[in-house]
Amino acid sequence: MIEELLPDTVVAVEACGHDDAGHLPLYPEEEAIVARAVAKRRREFTVVRSCARRAMEKLGVPPQPVPTGERGAPRWPAGLAGSMTHCDGYCAAALVRLTDLASLGIDAEPDGPLPDGVLESVALPAETARLRRLDEARPGIHWERLLFSAKESVYKAWYPLTGRWLDFTEADIEIAVDPADPRRGTLHAVLLVPGPTVGGRRLSHFDGRWTARDGLLATAITVPHT
């Protein structure tokens, strides 16, 4: 599901369903992070890192730990950029060599309504208006949850390039629908604060893709070097 949203240079590994049998064990530095975590948190943490290590193997990189750094962001092996996501019944990790992409972010969410009050805290007025139009023209997808997922993917792509927080309201995201397939499309995120410098130029926007299927919404943002 995630892999279809990403360029060929990116490798992605998914784990679907609630059965996490066969996952790879944690490294000691990872184990320390979830030593006191509840069972659900520990399971998701373990399975998504198993996905990450399998992605490393697909890239020809020896499996290594993925500890967390500032704000809980994953710390990837030298030379790699990556992103991870998990929600109920689904985990995924995507990795790419830094020679191929500057950064990426992925996110998956259940295709259901957002909790009360969340949309008001994450959406700009222009985004809310566009969501209403999408609801009217394309019912059947929880567009507000898709916007939330896109905001998560934007942040995950942003943070490794800047080391700074990006508020939900500091990117204006437009969701476009593929005319040939109304359950997938593209994302265009205009940065409302100074963007990172990549390849000698200051970025003003990020672009990505989305899909909706099997009860899930998935988004991906990729940041090329040029």
N, C-alpha and C positions, 0 to 999 in steps of 0.2 A: 504493500500500500504506500509506504513512504518512498520506496525506491523509484516508483514511477514518477515522482515529483522532482527528482534530482537528476543532474547531468550524469553522463556515463562515467565520469572520473570519480564519482562518489560511490562508495559501497555502503549498503545498508543491510542490517540484520534485524528481523522482527521475532517476537515471541507472542503468540496469540493464545487466548483462552486462559483458564485459571491453573492449568497444569504446568508447574515450573520444573518438572522432573528433568534431569539431565543438565541442569545449569552448572556452570563452572564454579568452583569454590572462590571465596573472597581472599584477597591478599591481607596480611595483617593490618596494614594501614587503612584498608577499607573496612575491615572488621571493626576497628576501633571507632569508626564513624557511626556504626549502627548497633554498637554493643548494647545500648539501652533502648533501642527503638522497638515499637510495637511490631507484632508479627507481620501486618500488612506492609508497613514501611520497609521492613527488613527484606521481605520477599521481593518487592518491586525493585529495591536497591540492588539486590543480588542478581535478579534476572536481567535487568537492563545492563549491568556490567558484564554479564555473560554475553549478551548481544554485542557489546563493545569489543570484547576480546575476540569474538568470532569475526567481527569486521576487521580488526587488526590483522588477523590471519589471512583474510581475503586480500588485504593490501600487501601482504608479504612482510608484515611487521611482527616481531615476536610479541606475544601477549604480555601485557604489563598492567599494573594497577591503574585505576582511575580514581584518585582521591579528589577531594573537593578543596577549592580555594576560597577566595573572597566571595561573599554572597552565595555560597554553595555551588559556584560554577565548577564544572569538571575540569581537572587539570590533565591535559592530554600529553602523550609522549612528544618529545621534540620532533618537529617536522610535520605534525599532524594538526588538522582542525577537525572538530567534531561537535556533535550534539546528541542528546538523549531525550527520550520522552517516555512517560508511562501514564496510563490511566487504567481504570478497572478492566482487567482482561486483556490488556495490550501493552507491550513494551517494544521500543525500537531504539537503535543507535545507528548513526550515520557518520562515516569518517571519510576524509579526503586528505591528500597530501597538500601541504601549504604551497607547493609549487603550482598546483592546479586551481585552487580557490583561496581567497583571502580569509573567508569565514562562511559559516552556514548555521542555520537554526532550524530545528524541526519541532513539531508539537502535534499531539493527538488528543482529542477530546471526545467524550460520548456525544452523539447527535441528539442532544436533549436541551431543554431550556436552561439558561443560566439561573443560579440562585437569585432571589429577589435582591435588588439593590446593586448588583454587580455591574450591570450594563451602564448605569448612571455614573459609576466611578471609573469606567475604562473608555467610554465612547465620547467622541467629540460631537457637537451638534450636527455637523455635516455628515459624519458617519451614521448617526442615528437616522437622519433623513434618508440616506441611501439604503439603510437596512429596511426601512418601511417600504421603499419601492421594490426591493428584492422580495420581501414577504408577499407583496401584492402580485408581483409578476411570476415568482417562482416559489409557491408554497411547497412545503414538504421537507425543507431543510431549516434547521435552527440557525439562522444567519447570525444572530447575536452571539451564539457560541462559536461560530466560525470566525467572527471578528476577534473574539477573545483569543482563540488559538493563534490567529495571525499575529496578534500583538505579542504573544509569548514567543513565537518564532522570530519576530523582528528583534526582540530583546536578546534572545540567545545568539543571534548573529552579531548584534551591536556590541555586546559586552566584551568579547575577546579582543575587539579592535580598539576599544576605548578604555576599558577598566572602569567605566562610569555607569551609574544607574541611568536608565531611560524610563521616564514615567509613561504610563499607558497613553496619556494625553499629549505626548511629545512626538507622536507619529500619526499621521492622518492616512488611514489605509482604505484603498478602494478595492472592492471585490468585483471582478469581472467574471462572467459566466461564458463558458465555451458554447458557441451556438450549436455545435455538433453533439455536445454531451452536457446537459444541464446540471449534472452532478460533479462537474469539475471546472476548473478555470484558473485564472491568474490573480495575483496580488500585486498592488503597487503602493508602497509605503513612502509617503513624503515625510522626510525628517523635519520637524519644526524647531530643532535646535541644531547648532553646528555639527555636521557629521564627521566621521573619521576620515583621515587621509589615507587613501589606498592608491598605490601606483603613481604617487605624485599629484593626485587630484583629490579635492575635498568632495566627498559624496553628499548628495542632496536627497537621495532616495535609495530604497532597497526594492528588489523585485522577487517574486516567488510564484508558487503554484499551490493549488488546494484540490482536494477531492473529498467526496462524501460517499461512503459505502459501508455495508456490513454493520450499520449502527454506529459508525465512527466518522469523525471529521479529522482530516489531517492537513497540515500546512507545512510548507518548507520555504525558507528564504536562502538564497545563495548570493554571495558577494564575490564577483570576479575581480581579478587584478586590474583589468582595464575596462 
